[in-house]
Amino acid sequence: MPATKQYSQLNHLEALGLANAGIVHDVNNQLMMVINHLEDGNMTAARYSARNCASFTESLLDFAKGRQTPPLRALDLTAVVAVNAVSLNVPADVTLCLEMGSTPAAILGDFTGITRILHNLVSNAVKAVRNNGRKSRLVTVSAVGCELLVTDNGRGMSDEEVEHFQAGQPVGDGIGLRIVMDQVDKHGAEMFVKSHPRLGTAFRIKFQEA
């Protein structure tokens, strides 16, 4: 086998391994949400989480078979967030606040990719606020124009952690932020983070206008 072809196959296998890890992470989260929603008797949210599992695994199969990633298309970011809001995994001891823009704005995006971004950011925010040592545990999701903003009043990050993140090095051992960064890159979007220890963190993603 020619060296160039072998190198190409190795690169594909490496990329497939990383994609597989990300999909397994997200599918596991969605399956846990299906169980939680069923226990709460929320069939609508359970069905939506189950559909997310199918969508995530389908994207991995497409990648494994060498199918091209679907092109970005015009989407209403507010509508995408509103549809996902029903199945966000936010426990009873955390307050979720949704802020939606009144004027629809079309962005270039992939519905499944944005779903993965949103769920991972909210999941991380929930973990942060549950470790903040305070009774007030707040996660806010805002979709205004072409921007998605997820904020929390959790433990926050140090300046060093923020610098690592801005340099493209996700903080911590979790895979959630790596998935977010990968999807942001695939969307040609920009992501900004602001954080202060003991006050909280804000992730802002600016998508391309359609």
N, C-alpha and C positions, 0 to 999 in steps of 0.2 A: 504494500500500500504506500503511495507517495506520502512523503512527510507532511506536505501541506494539507492533504485530505485528512490524514490522521489527526493533525493539530486542530483542524476545523471540527472534526467529530468530538474531540476531547473538549473543546470549547462549548459545543452544543450540550454535551453531557453535564458539564459543570453548570451551565445556565439552567438546564433542566432540573438539576439537583436543588439549586437555589429557589427556582420557581415552585418546585414540589414542596419544599419546606414552608414557603409562604402560604401556599394553598392549604396544606395540612393545618397550619396555625389558624387560618381563618375559618376553615370548615369545622375544626374542633370548637372554636368559639360559637359558631352558629348552631352546632348541634347542642351545646350546653344551653343556648338560648331557647331552642325548641323545647327541651326538657323543662326549663323554667316556665316558659309560656304555657305549656300543657298543664303543669302543676297549678298555675294561676287560673286555668280555664280560659286563657286568651287564645282561641283557635286562629283568629286572624293573624296575630303576630307569629304564632307557631308556623302557620303555612308560609308566611313571608320568609321566615328564617330558613325553612326547608328549601324554598325556591332559591335563596341565596347560595345554599350548599350546592345545588345542582348547577347554578351559573358559574360558581368558582371552579368546580371540577371540570366543567366543560371547557373553560378557558385553558386549563392545564392540558387537557387532551388535545386541544387545537395546537398548543405550543409543541407538545411531544410529537405530533404528526407533521410538524413543519408547516402548518397552515399560517398564513399571514394574520397578524393582529388586525382586527377590524379597524377601519379608519375612524378617527374622531368625527363626531357629528354634532350638529347643533342641539343643545339641551338647555332646558330651563333649570338652572341650579337650584332655585327655590323649590321647584316641584320635586326634584330628585331628593332633596333633604326631607321634604314633607312626607314623601312616600316611605322613606327609610325610618322616619321618626317612630312609627308604630312598633318597630321591632328592635329599637336600641335597648341594649342590656343595661339598664340603670336600676340598681336595687332601691328598695323602699326608703333606705336611710340617706339617699342622695337626691337632691332636688335638681331636676333637669329643666332648664329654661330654653325655649325655642324662640328665636327672633327672626322673622322672615320679612324680606323686603316687599314692599307693596307693588313695585313695578317689576314685571318679569324681565329678565335679562338673559339673552342666549349666550352660552359659552360653547367652546369646542371640548367635547368630553366623551367618555365611555361610561355608561351607566354602572357597569359592574366595577370598574376601576374606582369611580367616585364612592360607590358603596363601601368598598374596602378601605378607602381613605377615612371616611366618616366613622365607620365602626371601630377602626383601630385607634383613632384619636380619642373617641369617646371612652373606649375601654381603658386607655391609659389615663385619661382624666379622672375616671371613676376610681382607679387604683390610687391615684395621687391624693384625692380628697379624703379617701378612707384612712389615709395615714397622716392627716394633717393635725391630729390631736385636738380638733375643735368640734363643737356640736354642729356648726354650720358647714354643710358639705354641698357645694354648688357647682354644677357643670352647665355652661351656656353654649348653645350652638346657634350661630348666626349665619344667615345666607342673604347677603345683600349685593345686588348687582352681580359682578363676576368673582366675588370673594366669599370664601368660606372661613369662618372664624370659630375656633373651639377654645374656650377658656375654662379655667378651674381655679378654685381657691385652695389648692393642695399645698404640698410641701415646697413646691418650686424647685428651681435648679440653681446651682452656683454659677458664677461667671465663667468658671473653667468648663463646666458642663455645656453651657450655651455656646462657648467658643468651639468645643468639639463638634457640637451639632451643626453649627454654621460652616464648619470645615468638611461637612459630609460624613461625619463619624457619629452614628447614633449613640445615644447615652444608654448605658445599662446593657444587660444581657438579653433582653427581650427582642423579639423579631418584629413586633408591631410597627415601630418607627422605621425600620428598614423597608417594610412593605409600603408604608406611606411615602417615603422618599423615592422609592422605585416608581410608584404610580404617579407621583408629582412629575418626575422626570419624563415618563411616557406621555404625559399630557402637555409637556412643554410649558408647565406652570411654574410659578415661583412660590417658595414657602419662606415665611419669616417667623421667628420665635422671639418672644419676650418673656422673661421669667425673673422672679425675685424670691429668694429663700423665705419660706414661711408665709408668702403672700399668694403665690400661684403662678400659673403659666398660661400663655396665650399663643396658639398656633394660628397663623393666618396664611391662607393659600389663595393666590390670585391666578385664576384660570384665563386662558386666552378668550377673547371675545369672538363670537361666531360671525 
